Amino acid sequence: MLKLTNLTVNYGKFEALRDISLNVEQGELVVLLGANGAGKSTLFKAISGLVKPVKGEYLFNGNKVIGVSPDKMVASGVVQCAEGRMLFPQMSVYENLKMGGFVHRKDKNGMKKSLEEVYDLFPILRDKKDDPAGSLSGGQQQMVAIGRALMAKPKLLMLDEPSLGLAPLIVEQMFGIIKQINENGVTVLLAEQNASAALSISTRGYVIESGKIVMSGSKEELFNNDEIRKAYIGA
C-alpha cells in the first residue's frame, strides 16, 4: 500500500530525514518508534504532502504521489491525526468531527454515516457532541482527534503520538481502540515513544533516530532487542 524509497527531506540546510525506506502493507498496523526530534512528525508531513522531499520515491497503492497536494492525499485515503490533537477548542465536538468529513461535503448521507460510525466507536462523544472540544478531558480530546481523522474514511491512518499526555489507564484504552480500528479494516501507521504499548498491538515496526531508519523487524524482534528495551521501554 505505502512504499517509501530513499526519501530525504531538508529544512533549509538541515537534513531532517535521510534516505528513509519503509513499506506498509494493506491491513497492517506498523509502529514507528523514535524519541522527540527523531523525525517521526516530519516523515508524516512528507507522506501527507505537507513537505516536499528533495530526493526519493513515494508510492501509494502503486501510484507516485510526491508533489500531490495534501487535500488530494486525503481524498486518496491518506489521513493523518497530528501530534497534540490540534482541535478547535471553542467549537463543539460535532463541529470538530464535521470538519474532518470534507470528503463528504456533497454527500449528506455519507457524512451522517461517518458520524454514526465515530459515535459508535466513541460513545462518550455522542453524549458530548454539543460541548466545546476544549472542555473535554485529554483522553476525550484524543478521541475527537482520531474521530475527526476517521471522518475522512482513511485507507491509511497515520497516528502521531496518540498517547501523549494521557494517564496510563487511558493509554491502555486508547491503544485498544486503535487495534479495533485496524481490525475494522483500516491500515495504520503509528508513531510512538511508548514502545511497550505500541508494539503490543502492532504487526511489526521501524526505529527512527536522527532522521534515519536504524532498525526494523517484527514486534517480537523489536520488543526483545536489548537496545530497544533500554532506549524505549526502560528495561
C-alpha positions in Angstrom: 0.0 0.0 0.0 2.7 2.5 1.1 6.3 2.3 -0.1 9.0 4.9 0.5 12.4 4.5 -1.1 15.4 6.7 -0.1 13.1 9.6 1.0 15.1 12.7 2.0 13.7 15.9 3.5 15.6 19.1 4.2 14.6 22.2 6.2 16.9 24.7 4.6 20.4 23.3 5.1 19.2 20.9 7.8 18.7 17.3 6.7 15.6 16.3 8.7 15.1 12.9 7.0 17.9 10.9 5.2 17.2 8.0 2.8 14.1 6.8 4.5 12.9 3.4 3.1 9.9 1.7 4.6 6.7 0.0 3.5 3.3 -0.7 4.9 1.1 -3.4 3.5 -2.7 -3.2 3.4 -4.2 -4.3 6.7 -1.1 -3.9 8.8 -0.6 -2.0 12.0 3.0 -0.7 11.7 4.7 1.2 14.5 7.3 3.9 14.0 9.4 4.2 17.2 11.6 7.2 18.0 12.4 9.9 20.5 11.3 13.5 20.3 13.1 15.1 17.3 13.9 11.8 15.7 11.9 12.7 12.5 8.5 11.0 13.1 6.4 14.0 12.5 8.4 15.2 9.6 8.0 11.8 7.9 4.2 12.0 8.4 4.2 15.5 6.9 6.1 14.2 3.9 3.7 11.3 3.4 0.7 13.7 3.8 2.1 16.1 1.2 2.8 19.0 3.7 6.5 19.0 3.0 8.2 18.0 -0.3 11.1 15.6 -0.3 14.3 16.6 -2.1 15.0 13.0 -3.1 13.4 9.6 -3.2 10.3 7.8 -4.3 6.9 7.6 -2.6 4.2 5.2 -3.8 0.7 4.9 -2.5 -1.3 2.0 -3.9 1.3 1.8 -6.7 1.0 5.5 -7.7 3.8 8.0 -7.5 2.5 10.8 -5.2 5.4 13.1 -4.4 4.2 16.6 -5.0 0.5 15.8 -4.7 -1.3 18.4 -2.6 -2.4 17.5 1.0 -6.2 17.7 0.2 -5.7 15.2 -2.7 -3.8 12.9 -0.5 -6.7 12.9 2.0 -9.1 12.2 -0.9 -6.9 9.3 -2.0 -7.2 7.8 1.5 -4.0 9.0 3.3 -5.2 10.7 6.6 -3.1 12.0 9.4 -4.1 12.5 13.1 -1.5 15.1 14.2 0.5 15.2 17.4 -1.1 17.4 20.0 -4.7 16.8 18.8 -4.9 20.2 17.0 -8.6 20.7 17.8 -10.6 23.9 17.6 -11.3 24.2 21.4 -14.2 26.7 21.2 -16.1 24.7 18.6 -18.3 21.8 19.6 -17.3 18.2 19.4 -19.8 17.8 16.5 -18.3 20.7 14.6 -14.7 19.4 15.0 -15.8 16.0 13.7 -17.6 17.5 10.8 -14.5 19.4 9.7 -12.8 16.0 9.2 -15.6 15.0 6.8 -15.0 17.4 4.0 -14.7 14.5 1.6 -18.5 14.1 2.2 -19.3 17.7 1.5 -21.6 16.7 -1.4 -22.9 13.6 0.3 -25.0 14.3 3.4 -25.8 10.6 3.9 -22.1 9.8 3.8 -21.4 12.5 6.4 -24.2 11.1 8.6 -22.9 7.5 8.3 -19.4 8.5 9.2 -20.6 10.4 12.2 -22.6 7.4 13.4 -19.5 5.2 13.0 -17.4 7.6 15.1 -20.1 7.8 17.7 -20.4 4.0 17.8 -16.6 3.8 18.3 -16.5 6.6 20.9 -20.0 6.6 22.6 -18.9 9.4 25.0 -18.6 11.8 22.0 -22.3 11.3 21.2 -23.1 12.4 24.7 -20.8 15.4 24.5 -21.4 16.3 20.8 -22.6 19.8 21.7 -19.9 20.6 24.3 -16.8 22.7 23.3 -14.0 20.4 22.4 -11.7 22.4 24.8 -13.8 21.4 27.8 -13.2 17.7 27.4 -10.6 15.6 29.2 -7.3 14.8 27.5 -8.5 11.3 26.6 -11.8 12.6 25.2 -10.0 15.2 23.2 -7.8 12.5 21.7 -11.0 10.6 20.8 -12.2 13.6 18.9 -8.9 14.0 17.1 -9.0 10.3 16.0 -12.7 10.5 15.2 -12.1 13.6 13.0 -9.4 11.7 11.1 -11.8 8.7 10.7 -14.5 11.0 9.2 -12.3 11.2 6.1 -12.7 7.4 5.5 -8.9 6.7 5.6 -7.4 3.7 3.8 -4.1 4.5 5.6 -4.5 6.2 9.0 -1.3 7.8 10.4 -1.4 8.5 14.2 1.2 10.7 15.6 1.8 10.2 19.4 -1.8 9.4 20.3 -0.8 8.5 23.9 1.0 11.9 24.6 -0.1 13.4 27.9 -2.6 10.6 28.8 -2.9 8.7 32.0 -1.7 5.0 31.9 -5.3 3.6 32.1 -6.4 5.9 29.3 -3.4 4.9 27.2 -4.4 1.3 27.5 -7.9 2.1 26.4 -6.7 4.2 23.5 -4.4 1.5 22.1 -7.3 -1.0 22.4 -9.4 1.4 20.2 -6.5 1.8 17.7 -6.3 -2.0 17.5 -10.0 -2.2 16.9 -9.8 0.4 14.1 -7.2 -1.7 12.4 -9.2 -4.9 12.8 -12.1 -3.0 11.2 -10.1 -2.8 8.0 -8.1 0.5 8.3 -4.3 0.2 7.7 -2.5 2.1 10.5 1.0 3.7 10.7 1.5 4.6 14.4 4.3 6.9 15.5 5.0 6.5 19.2 7.5 6.8 22.0 5.5 4.4 24.2 7.2 1.3 22.7 5.7 -1.3 25.0 2.1 -0.2 24.3 2.6 0.4 20.6 4.5 -2.9 20.0 1.8 -4.9 21.9 -0.8 -4.1 19.2 1.5 -3.8 16.1 2.3 -6.2 13.2 5.9 -5.0 13.0 7.9 -1.8 13.3 10.7 0.6 12.4 13.0 2.6 14.6 14.0 6.1 13.5 16.9 8.1 15.0 18.2 11.4 13.8 16.2 11.2 10.6 17.3 7.7 9.7 15.7 4.3 9.9 18.2 2.3 12.1 16.3 -0.9 12.8 13.2 -2.8 11.6 11.6 -6.1 12.4 8.6 -7.9 13.8 7.1 -6.7 17.1 8.7 -9.7 18.9 12.2 -8.9 17.4 12.0 -5.2 18.4 10.5 -5.9 21.9 13.2 -8.5 22.7 16.0 -6.3 21.4 18.2 -5.1 24.3 18.9 -1.7 22.8 15.2 -1.1 22.1 14.2 -2.2 25.6 16.9 0.1 27.2 16.1 3.1 25.0 12.3 3.0 24.8 11.0 0.6 27.4 13.3 1.2 30.3 14.2 -2.5 30.9 
